[in-house]
Amino acid sequence: MARPRARHAAVGAALGLFFTAASVQASPTQGNRLERLASSIRAQAPNISIKAISTAIIAYLHAKRQHLTDKPLVTIVDYSLPSTQKRLAVADVQTGKVLFYTYVAHGKGSGLDYATHFSNQPGTDASSLGVYLTGSTYFGKHGYSLRLHGLDPQFNGAAYRRDIVMHSAWYVSKTFAQDHGRMGRSWGCFALSRKVEGAVVNLIQGGTVLVGYYPDPRWLHSSAFLGAQPNT
């Protein structure tokens, strides 16, 4: 295991490279602020990669610039992690505080412990990558749930029609993971533990940004929300 100082330096270097590449329109002061924000979130949600956090921040800023959101929250789901690790974080982008850090299941069509396949097609039971905007809440077959609107047409544009939502599930818990070696799987939805789902939904409902991240080159290079860092 790397020493704390060495690890901190490596994280800082990764952040610097990312924001240098993705923030060509940002001022040095703004770039430094974004690096500090990403580093703060990573310190509180250490499983989630710097690239996932940085990508989510960039997506949030694009959505804000387009007046799609006026709420300072971003939900980050890092699908490059196994389901047995905490891979969802809700962060306040003004303060850098992580408000929730928890487990989330992926779709049956995406893989077992790791999600390796993603789809925007109905009937695949797969999770979808991309940038989402949270919608309204409702009570359905999984109880209290949150509708999601996909903002990346090629990757998650069918999410609303596919009923890709956030809901609770009995198969998302540390105990289930220990017993089965993985979490249970949804039909493509973001399924959370019954213990936290209601509180998470109450916080992020009604027009906040959610990013389902995976290092997929096609999505990273084509999403309208992941271009050069907008000035804010």
KOLKESE-835327 format. One record per residue: x, y, z of N, C-alpha, C, O, CB in turn; residue in three letters. Coordinates in pm, whole numbers, plus 50000, padded with zeros to 5 digits. Glycine has a CB too. Layout:
KOLKESE-835327
XYZXYZXYZXYZXYZALA;...
***
This chain:
KOLKESE-835327
500854988150000500005000050000500895012450000501885013150073499045000150123MET;500515022449916501295034549906501205042550035500175042450103500835043049788ALA;502295049450068502265058250184501295069650158501085073450043503675063550215ARG;500685075450266499695086050248500185097550163499435102250077499285091350380PRO;501425102250183501915113550105502055109849958501715117749869503245118350159ARG;502545097749932502715093349794501365092049726501195095749610503475079949788ALA;500385086549801499055084949743498425098449715497795100349611498165076749837ARG;498595107949808498045121249788498665127849665497975134449588498275130049912HIS;499965126049646500635131749530500115125649400499935132549300502145129849541ALA;499885112349404499385105649285497985110549250497675112749133499375090449305ALA;497145112149352495795117249328495865131449271495145134749177494965117049459VAL;496725139649330496855153249281497315153749136496825161749057497825161049368GLY;498265145049101498745144548964497645140348868497505146048759499935135048952ALA;496855130348909495745125848824494725136848803494235138848692495075113548886ALA;494405144048910493465155148899493995165848806493275171148722493175161149037LEU;495285169048823495865179448739495805175848592495465184248509497295181848779GLY;496125163348558496085159048420494665159348366494435163448252496655145048406LEU;493695155048450492315154848402491805168848374491265171448267491415147948504PHE;491985177948470491445191248452492225199348350491675208648291491415198448584PHE;493485195948327494215202548220493615198848085493485207247996495705198748225THR;493245186048070492685181247944491245185747926490835189347815492755166147937ALA;490465185448035489025187848022488615202048049487465205648025488295178948115ALA;489515210348097489125223748139489865234548061490305244548119489375225548286SER;489995232647932490795241847853490205255947852490935265447824490925236847712VAL;488905257447882488295270647882488265276748022487855288248038486895269747827GLN;488685269448122488585274248259489835282348295490915279948243488405262548356ALA;489655291848386490785299548436491575290948533491045281148586490315312548504SER;492865294348557493655286748655492985286248792492995275948859495045292848669PRO;492385297548833491725297948964490565288148970490395280949068491235312048996THR;489765288048864488635278948859489095264448854488525255748920487745282048739GLN;490145261748775490665248148767491135243248902490895231748938491785247348667GLY;491825251848979492275248049112491105245249204491155236049286493145258949171ASN;490035253249191488855251149276488215237649245487785230549337487835262449254ARG;488155234049117487565221249079488415209649127487885199349169487385220448927LEU;489715211249123490605200749174490385198749324490325187449373492085204349146GLU;490265209849396490035208849541488685202249570488565194249663490085222849606ARG;487685205649491486365199749509486405184649487485895177049569485345206149414LEU;487025180349377487115166049348487925158749454487565147649494487745163749211ALA;489005164849501489835158749604489065157349734489215147349804491095166849626SER;488245167349768487445166849890486425155549884486225148249981486735180149913SER;485775154249770484775143449753485465129849762484945120749826484025144849617ILE;486625128549698487345115749700487745111949842487705100149878488595116449610ARG;488135121749923488555118850060487415112950142487655105050234489085131550127ALA;486185116650109485025111750185484375099450121483615092250187483995122850197GLN;484675096949994484145085349923485305078549853485375078749730483015089349821ALA;486225072349929487515067949875487455056849771488415055149696488365063549986PRO;486365049249764486285038949661486165045049521486705039649424485095029749688ASN;485465056049512485105061849383486325068449319487045076049385483955071949398ILE;486545065649193487755070249126487725085349103486665091549091487935063048993SER;488915091049097489055105249064488415108248929487775118548914490535109349064ILE;488585099348832488015101648698486495102048705485875110348639488485090748599LYS;485885093148784484425093248796483955106148860482985112248814483945081248878ALA;484625110448965484245122749035484415134748943483505143048931485075124549163ILE;485565135748878485845147048790484855147648674484385158348637487265146248737SER;484545136048616483585135348506482215140248552481545147548480483485121048451THR;481805136248671480505140348723480455155448748479435161748722480185132848853ALA;481545161148797481585175548820481465183048687480715192748677482885179548893ILE;482205178548586482135184848454480705184148401480185194048349483115178048355ILE;480065172448413478685170748365477735180048440476855186148379478245156148382ALA;477915181048571477075189948650477205204448602476205211348587477445188948799TYR;478435208948578478645222748537478035225648400477505236548377480135225948534LEU;478115215948308477445217648180475935218548198475295227148138477795205948085HIS;475375209948281473925210248305473505223548369472465229248335473505198548396ALA;474305228348460474005241148525474055252548425473195261348425474985243848639LYS;475065252448338475195262948239474015262948143473605273548095476505261348160ARG;473455251348116472295250148028470975252348103469895250348047472285236547962GLN;471075256348229469895259248313468995247048330467775248248342469095270748252HIS;469615235148331468865222848356468725220148505467845212648547469535211048287LEU;469595226148585469515224348729469905237248799470745244848751470425212748775THR;469285239648913469675250948998469985246249139470035254149233468565261549001ASP;470205233049151470495227149281471945222549286472415216349190469545215249310LYS;472665225349394474115222449399474435208149441475255206049530474775231949495PRO;473805198449377474025184549412474385176449289473865178949180472795178549480LEU;475285166749306475555157249201475645143249264476285141449368476875160849124VAL;475005133749200475075119749243475995112349147475805112649025473645113149246THR;476995105849203478015098849124477865083949147477885079349261479445103649163ILE;477705076349039477685061749046478855056648963478895058748842476315055748994VAL;479815050149027481015045448960480875030548928481175021949010482275047949048ASP;480405027848806480185014048764481475006548734481424994648702479305013748643TYR;482615012948744483865005648726484214997448851485134989248848485005015248693SER;483484999748959483684992449084482754980349091481694980449028483455001549205LEU;483114970049168482204958749188481024962749275481104972449351482944946949251PRO;479944955249265478734958549340478914956949490478134962249569477584949949294SER;479944949549531480194947249674480864959149742481034959049864481054935049691THR;481234969249665481824981249722480854992949715480004993649625483144984749650GLN;480975002149809480175014349801480625022049678481805025249663480325023049931LYS;479685024949591480045031449464479065042349423479085046849308480115021149354ARG;478225046649515477345058149492477635068749597477685065749716475855053949496LEU;477815081049552478005092249643477145103949598477055106849479479495096449649ALA;476515110449694475805122949668476615134149732476855133949852474325122649724VAL;477025143749650477905154349698477305168149674476605170449575479255153449630ALA;477575177149767477235191249754478405197949683479515198249737476925197949894ASP;478175203249564479265208749486479685222749533480695228049487478875209249339VAL;478935228549622479335241449678480285239749796481245247249811478105249349721GLN;480005229749879480815227749999481805216349987482755215550064479915225250117THR;481585207349890482425195549878482065184549976482785174649986483855199349897GLY;480965186150048480565176150148479825164650081478935166849999479685182550256LYS;480195152350116479485140450070478355137550167478585135350286480455128250057VAL;477145137650116475955136250199475505121750212474905117850313474815144650142LEU;475785113650111475525099250117476645092050043477165096849943474115095750055PHE;477005080450095478035071950034477595057750060477645053050174479495074850093TYR;477155050649956476455038149980476555028549863477195031549762475005040950011THR;475925016949877475905006549775474785009249674473775015549705475714992649840TYR;475005004449552473955005149450474104993049358475214989349319474035018649368VAL;472984986849324473004975249236472914979649090472424990549060471844965549269ALA;473394971049001473234973548858472294963148798471814954148868474604973148785HIS;472024964348668471064955748601471574941848573472784939648558470654962048475GLY;470654932348566470994918448536471724917148403472614908748388469744909948535LYS;471354925448308471954924648176473334930748166473944930648060471084931048079GLY;473824936248278475124942948275476264934548330477434937848308475044955648353SER;475964923648400477024915348455476674910448594475594913448645478324922848459GLY;477594902848655477364897348788477844907348893477114916748927478084883748806LEU;479064905648946479564915049045479984928148980479744938949033480744908949122ASP;480624927048864481024938948789480024941548676479524932148613482454937248731TYR;479744954148651478954958048534479914960248419480794968848426478104970948563ALA;479754952648312480664953748198479914956448067480544959247965481494941148184THR;478594955548069477794957947948476684967647982476014966348085477214944547891HIS;476484977347895475464987547918474614989047793475094987247681476115001047957PHE;473354992347813472464993247698471395003947721471015007047834471804979647669SER;470925009347610469815018947611468555012547555467545019347534470165031447531ASN;468604999547531467504992647463466544985947560466984979847657468064982347367GLN;465234987047535464244980047618464454965047612464884959747510462814983647573PRO;464144958247721464214943847725465574938047756465704925847767463764938547599GLY;466604946447770467944941347796468214939247944469144932047981468964950847738THR;467424945448031467644945148177469034950148213469584946348317467454930748230ASP;469594958648128470944963848152470894978148205469954985548178471774963348022ALA;471914981648280472054995548324472485004148205472994999148105473094996648440SER;472255017148218472645026648114473645036548169473495041548281471405033948058SER;474645039348091475615049748126475025063548103473965064848040476905048048044LEU;475695073648153475375087048111474905096448218474875093248337474375086448009GLY;474525108348171474095119248257472575119148264471895118348162474615132948206VAL;472065120048386470625119948410470225132548485471035138948551470195107348488TYR;468935135848475468325145848560467215138848638466385131948579467765157948477LEU;467215140648769466185134148850464835140848828464755152848803466565134548999THR;463795132748838462445137748818461615137048944462075140449053461765130048708GLY;460375132548927459415132049037459455118549107459995108849054458005134948987SER;458875117949225458775105549300457405099249281456455106049241459045107949450THR;457315086349309456045079349301456145066649385457235062749426455665075949154TYR;455015060449409454985047549478454605036749377453525037149319453985047749599PHE;455515027149358455285016449262455495002849326455375001449447456195017949143GLY;455794992849243455914979249294457134977649385457204968149463456004969449179LYS;458074986949375459244986749465459124997249574460105000549640460524989049385HIS;457935002349593457735012549696458095026349646457915029549528458555009249819GLY;458605034449734458965048249704460095048549602461165042849625459375055849832TYR;459855055149488460805054649377460975068349314460175077449336460345044549271SER;462035069849235462375082549174462555080849023463345072448979463655088449237LEU;461825088648947461955088148801463225095448757463665104948821460705094348733ARG;463795090748645465035096448593464885099448444464275091848370466215086848617LEU;465455110648404465435114848264466855114248209467735121348256464835129248249HIS;467075105648109468395104548050468695116347957467865119847873468515091447973GLY;469855122347973470245134047894471225130847782471535139447700470835144547984LEU;471735118447778472635114047671471845104947578471745092947604473905106547729ASP;471275110347470470325102647388470795088847345470025079247349469995110447267PRO;472035087847304472535075047252472735064747363472695052647338473845077147179GLN;472945069347485473345060347593472265058047699472175047247756474575065747659PHE;471445068247726470385066347827469105073947792468255076047878470885070947963ASN;468975077847666467815085647625466485078347642465435084747649467965089647484GLY;466515064947648465285057147663464995053747810464085045947838465385044247582ALA;465775059547904465635055748045464215057648098463695048848167466605063948129ALA;463595068748065462245071248117461265061048061460435055648134461785085548083TYR;461345058347931460455048547867460725034447919459815026247926460615049047715ARG;461965031647954462335018448006462015016948155462225006248212463815015847982ARG;461515027448215461265027448361462545025048440462535017848540460225016748397ASP;463625031048394464875030648470464765041248579464795053248550466135033048378ILE;464635036848702464365045748815465325042448929466155033448919462875044548862VAL;465195050049037465895046649161464855041249257463835047649282466635059149222MET;465115029349313464185023349408464955015149510466155012849495463145014449335HIS;464275010849612464915002449714464774987749677463904983949598464305005049854SER;465634979449734465594965049705466154957249823467124961349886466394961849576ALA;465534946049851465954937649963467334931349938468024927450032464924926549988TRP;467714930449810468964923849775470164933349773471244929549727468834917249641TYR;469994945449823471114954849832471414957149979470774965350045470794968349759VAL;472394950050029472814951550168474194945150185474594936650105471784945050266SER;474904949250286476214943550314476094928750345476964920850308476884950950431LYS;475024924850413474804910750447474604902350322475184891550309473594909250539THR;473774907250228473544899850103474864898050029475154887149979472524907250013PHE;475664908550022476954907749951477884897650016478564890149946477624921449948ALA;477924897250148478774887650218478304873350195479124864250183478794890750368GLN;476994871350189476444857950171476584852750029476734840650008474994857750211ASP;476534861849929476494857649789477724861649708477864857549593475274863449725HIS;478594869449767479784873849693479514885149595480404889049521480364862349620GLY;478314890249594477914901449508476564906349557475894899649636477854897249355ARG;476164918049510474804922749535473834915849441474234910149339474724938149518MET;472564916449476471554912449380471534922449265472244932549268470154911449447GLY;470724919649164470714928349046469284932549012468324925349038471364921148926ARG;469184944248953467894949948916467604946648770468304938648708467874965248939SER;466564952848716466274951748573466824963848498466314967648392464744950448550TRP;467854969748553468484981348492468404993748578469015003948546467844984148360GLY;467654992848688467455004448775468615006248873469424997148895466145002948853CYS;468675018248931469615021149039468945016749169468165024249228470005036549042PHE;469255004649214468604999149333469475001249455470654997649456468294984249314ALA;468875007049559469595010249682469065002149799468004995849790469495025249713LEU;469805002349907469364995950030468085002550081467905014650067470454996650137SER;467214994450140465984999650199466265009550312465445018150342465134988150251ARG;467445008150373467775016850487468025031350445467785040550523468995011450558LYS;468515033350322468915046950284468145052450164468185064550140470375047250253VAL;467455044050090466875048449963465915060249980465975069749902466145037049898GLU;465045059750080464075070450098464755083850124464335094050070463155067250212GLY;465785083750206466485096150239467245101450117467265113550093467455093950355ALA;467865092350040468575096649920467595102849820467855113549766469325084749856VAL;466495095949795465505100949700464955114449742464815123549660464365090949685VAL;464635115949870464115128749919465095140149893464695151449865463805127950068ASN;466395137149902467405147449883467595151049737467685162949704468715142849941LEU;467655141249648468075143949510466925145449412467165148349295468975133049463ILE;465695143649453464555144549362464415158749304464935168449359463265140549434GLN;463695159449193463285172349141464345180949076464435192849106462715179749247GLY;465155175048988466045183248908467485184148952468095194848943465525196448902GLY;468055173149001469475172749030470165163348931469525155148866469735168249177THR;471475164748920472245157148822472725143948883473225143648995473445165448771VAL;472575133248806473095120048842473935115248725473515116448609471935109848876LEU;475105109848753475985104848647476305090248672476895086648774477295113248640VAL;475915081848577476305067748577477605066548500477605066948377475195058648517GLY;478715064948571480055065448509480605051548480480445042248558481025072948600TYR;481265050448365482095038948330483085044048226482715052348143481225026748275TYR;484335039248228485325044548134485115039447991485995033147932486715040748180PRO;483955042447938483615038547802484035049647708483485060647715482085035547790ASP;484995047247619485515057947533484445064547447484475076747427486595052447443PRO;483485056747397482455062747311481655073147387481405084047335481515051847256ARG;481235069747509480465079447589481325091347629480895102747616479885072647714TRP;482525088747678483395099547725483725109547615483905121347642484675093947783LEU;483795104847491484195113547381483015119547305483205128647224485055105947285HIS;481795114647330480665119547251479595126747331478765133647273480035108147179SER;479585125247462478555131747542478675146947533479765152447545478635127247688SER;477555153547513477515168247508477805174347644478045186347654476165173047458ALA;477785166247750477995171247886479425169047934479755172348048477035164447981PHE;480285163547849481645160347891482695166947804483835162247798481845145547889LEU;482335177947738483305185147658484155194147746484265191947866482615193347551GLY;484755204247685485605213547759484825220047871483645223247856486185224347665ALA;485485222047983484875227748102484265241548073484975250648031485915228848215GLN;482935243148095482335256248070482725266348177482895262948294480825254948062PRO;482855278748136483045289448234481755291548311480665291348252483505302648166ASN;481855293748441480655295548522480715308748595479795312148669480495284048623THR;
***
